[in-house]
Amino acid sequence: MAVAAVGLFLLAYQWGNQYKYGAAEPPAIGGVLLRPPRPLPEFMLADSADQPFEREALIDQWSLLAVGNLSGASGHRALARLIEVYNRLADQRELRRRFLLLLVTADSAPALARDFERLSPAIAVLSGQRAAVAEFVQAALGSNPDQLMNRNQAATTDPDDTPSLFLIDPEARVLALFPGAQPAEEIAEDLKTLVHYQARRSTDSGRPEQGGEGSGERP
């Protein structure tokens, strides 16, 4: 179940998307907006080259994250869903330069991970021991690790078995959750709305914009 899969996460932040867009208030989106955003704790996973991947790598990036079994159906569905959303951001050139698609898995398969990463330069497959991944899911996403890591491996089009996606902002905070039943095109529109909102807030506060159109390359 989509709602059950994110248990504590939704329970803590389910009211977030009730806000309306305004001069000082966050926008309404189809997903679940976290208010306040959830800062990621320090963590260490490994990329497909077995190099450390830590929280610092997410700074100045927008990231869309899913959890799944790399060699099973859940990982394939998660990657397909991430790519589908990314493809719907084709008109967001600057955002795509600062956008990561992250699959977190306890199923380490470096050769398969590299094959998937060849589909797009934005994809990064991150793995770790099951206990480390469970700790990351619980601490970073506020979700029940068993529910996210033990998804049904049978091929299915059931939206309740479609991976939820988590949006991480350029300050390495979980900003929003997109349940499995939410269409990719709606997620893409939510992303554009949230990036525009963050850019407006950064401009109003005198901080550099992150990831919006016209923000330029990352140093």
C-alpha positions as CSV (number, residue, x, y, z in Angstrom):
1,M,0.0,0.0,0.0
2,A,1.3,3.4,-1.0
3,V,0.4,5.1,2.3
4,A,1.5,2.2,4.4
5,A,4.8,2.1,2.7
6,V,5.8,5.5,4.1
7,G,4.2,5.0,7.5
8,L,5.8,7.4,10.0
9,F,6.8,9.8,7.2
10,L,3.3,10.5,6.1
11,L,2.0,10.5,9.7
12,A,4.5,13.3,10.6
13,Y,4.0,15.5,7.6
14,Q,0.6,14.6,6.1
15,W,-0.6,18.2,6.5
16,G,2.2,19.7,4.5
17,N,0.5,20.0,1.1
18,Q,-2.5,21.8,2.6
19,Y,-0.6,25.1,2.3
20,K,-1.5,27.5,-0.6
21,Y,0.9,29.3,-2.8
22,G,1.5,32.9,-1.8
23,A,4.1,35.6,-1.2
24,A,5.4,33.9,2.0
25,E,3.7,30.5,2.1
26,P,4.7,27.3,0.2
27,P,2.8,26.1,-2.8
28,A,0.1,23.5,-3.0
29,I,1.3,20.3,-4.8
30,G,-0.1,16.9,-5.7
31,G,2.4,15.1,-3.6
32,V,3.1,15.6,0.1
33,L,5.1,18.7,1.0
34,L,7.1,18.5,4.2
35,R,6.9,21.6,6.5
36,P,9.5,22.0,7.7
37,P,11.8,20.1,5.3
38,R,13.5,17.1,6.9
39,P,17.4,17.5,7.0
40,L,19.3,14.4,6.0
41,P,21.6,13.1,8.7
42,E,25.2,12.1,7.8
43,F,25.3,8.8,6.0
44,M,27.7,6.8,3.8
45,L,26.6,4.5,1.0
46,A,28.7,3.4,-2.1
47,D,28.3,4.2,-5.7
48,S,28.6,1.7,-8.6
49,A,32.4,2.2,-8.6
50,D,32.4,1.3,-4.8
51,Q,33.3,4.9,-4.0
52,P,31.8,6.5,-0.9
53,F,28.7,8.6,-1.5
54,E,27.9,10.9,1.4
55,R,25.4,13.7,2.3
56,E,27.9,16.3,1.0
57,A,27.4,15.0,-2.6
58,L,23.8,16.2,-2.5
59,I,24.6,19.8,-1.7
60,D,23.7,22.2,-4.5
61,Q,21.8,19.4,-6.3
62,W,18.1,18.6,-6.7
63,S,17.7,14.8,-6.1
64,L,14.8,12.4,-6.7
65,L,15.3,9.2,-4.7
66,A,13.7,5.8,-4.7
67,V,14.4,2.6,-2.7
68,G,14.3,-0.8,-4.4
69,N,15.9,-4.1,-5.1
70,L,18.4,-3.5,-7.9
71,S,18.2,-7.0,-9.4
72,G,14.4,-7.4,-8.8
73,A,11.2,-5.9,-10.1
74,S,11.1,-3.1,-7.5
75,G,14.4,-1.6,-8.6
76,H,13.5,-1.8,-12.3
77,R,10.1,-0.1,-11.6
78,A,11.9,2.6,-9.4
79,L,14.4,3.4,-12.1
80,A,11.7,3.5,-14.8
81,R,9.7,5.9,-12.7
82,L,12.7,8.1,-12.0
83,I,13.6,8.3,-15.7
84,E,10.0,9.0,-16.7
85,V,9.8,12.0,-14.4
86,Y,13.2,13.2,-15.6
87,N,12.2,13.0,-19.2
88,R,9.2,15.3,-18.4
89,L,11.7,17.9,-17.3
90,A,13.2,18.2,-20.8
91,D,12.3,21.9,-20.9
92,Q,14.2,22.6,-17.7
93,R,17.7,22.7,-19.0
94,E,19.4,24.3,-15.9
95,L,17.4,22.2,-13.5
96,R,18.5,19.0,-15.3
97,R,22.1,20.0,-14.9
98,R,21.7,19.9,-11.2
99,F,19.4,17.0,-10.9
100,L,20.2,13.5,-9.7
101,L,18.1,10.3,-9.9
102,L,19.1,8.1,-7.0
103,L,18.2,4.4,-6.4
104,V,19.1,3.2,-2.9
105,T,19.5,-0.6,-2.7
106,A,20.8,-3.2,-0.3
107,D,21.3,-5.5,-3.3
108,S,24.9,-4.7,-4.5
109,A,25.4,-5.6,-8.1
110,P,28.0,-3.2,-9.6
111,A,27.9,-4.4,-13.2
112,L,24.1,-4.2,-13.3
113,A,24.2,-0.7,-11.6
114,R,26.6,0.5,-14.2
115,D,24.3,-0.8,-17.0
116,F,21.5,1.2,-15.5
117,E,23.6,4.3,-15.1
118,R,24.4,4.3,-18.8
119,L,20.7,5.0,-19.4
120,S,21.2,8.6,-18.2
121,P,24.1,10.6,-16.7
122,A,21.7,11.7,-14.0
123,I,21.3,8.2,-12.6
124,A,23.3,7.0,-9.5
125,V,22.8,3.6,-7.9
126,L,23.8,3.7,-4.2
127,S,24.2,0.5,-2.2
128,G,25.2,-0.6,1.2
129,Q,24.8,-3.5,3.7
130,R,21.2,-4.1,4.5
131,A,21.6,-2.7,8.0
132,A,23.2,0.5,6.6
133,V,20.4,0.9,4.0
134,A,17.7,0.3,6.6
135,E,19.3,2.9,8.9
136,F,19.4,5.4,6.0
137,V,15.7,4.8,5.1
138,Q,14.6,5.1,8.8
139,A,16.8,8.1,9.7
140,A,16.8,10.0,6.4
141,L,13.3,9.3,5.1
142,G,11.4,8.6,8.3
143,S,10.0,5.5,6.7
144,N,9.6,1.9,7.7
145,P,12.7,0.2,6.1
146,D,11.1,-3.2,5.9
147,Q,8.1,-1.8,3.9
148,L,10.3,0.0,1.5
149,M,13.0,-2.7,1.2
150,N,10.8,-5.8,1.0
151,R,8.5,-4.8,-1.9
152,N,6.7,-7.4,-3.9
153,Q,9.1,-8.6,-6.6
154,A,6.5,-9.8,-9.0
155,A,6.0,-7.8,-12.2
156,T,2.9,-5.7,-11.7
157,T,1.2,-2.5,-12.8
158,D,-0.6,-2.1,-9.5
159,P,-0.1,1.5,-8.4
160,D,0.1,0.4,-4.8
161,D,3.3,-1.5,-5.7
162,T,4.9,1.5,-7.5
163,P,7.8,2.9,-5.5
164,S,7.3,6.2,-3.8
165,L,9.8,9.0,-4.7
166,F,11.4,11.4,-2.3
167,L,12.6,14.9,-3.4
168,I,15.8,16.2,-1.8
169,D,16.6,19.9,-2.1
170,P,20.0,21.6,-2.6
171,E,20.4,21.9,1.1
172,A,20.2,18.1,1.5
173,R,16.8,18.2,3.0
174,V,13.8,15.9,2.1
175,L,11.3,18.4,0.8
176,A,8.5,16.3,-0.6
177,L,7.1,12.8,-1.0
178,F,5.4,11.6,-4.2
179,P,3.3,8.4,-3.6
180,G,3.3,5.5,-6.0
181,A,-0.1,6.4,-7.3
182,Q,0.9,9.9,-8.4
183,P,1.4,10.1,-12.2
184,A,4.9,11.1,-13.5
185,E,3.6,14.1,-15.3
186,E,2.1,15.5,-12.1
187,I,5.3,14.8,-10.2
188,A,7.2,16.8,-12.9
189,E,4.8,19.7,-12.5
190,D,5.3,19.5,-8.7
191,L,9.0,19.6,-9.2
192,K,8.9,22.7,-11.4
193,T,6.6,24.4,-8.8
194,L,8.9,23.6,-5.9
195,V,12.1,24.6,-7.7
196,H,10.5,27.9,-8.7
197,Y,9.3,28.5,-5.1
198,Q,12.8,27.7,-3.7
199,A,14.4,30.1,-6.2
200,R,11.9,32.9,-5.2
201,R,12.7,32.3,-1.5
202,S,16.5,32.4,-2.2
203,T,16.1,35.6,-4.2
204,D,14.0,37.2,-1.5
205,S,16.5,36.2,1.2
206,G,19.5,37.4,-0.8
207,R,20.9,33.8,-1.2
208,P,22.0,32.4,-4.6
209,E,19.3,30.6,-6.5
210,Q,19.7,26.8,-6.7
211,G,18.7,24.8,-9.8
212,G,16.1,27.1,-11.4
213,E,16.2,28.3,-15.0
214,G,19.0,30.9,-15.4
215,S,20.9,29.8,-12.2
216,G,24.0,28.8,-14.2
217,E,26.5,25.9,-13.8
218,R,27.6,24.6,-10.5
219,P,31.2,25.8,-9.8
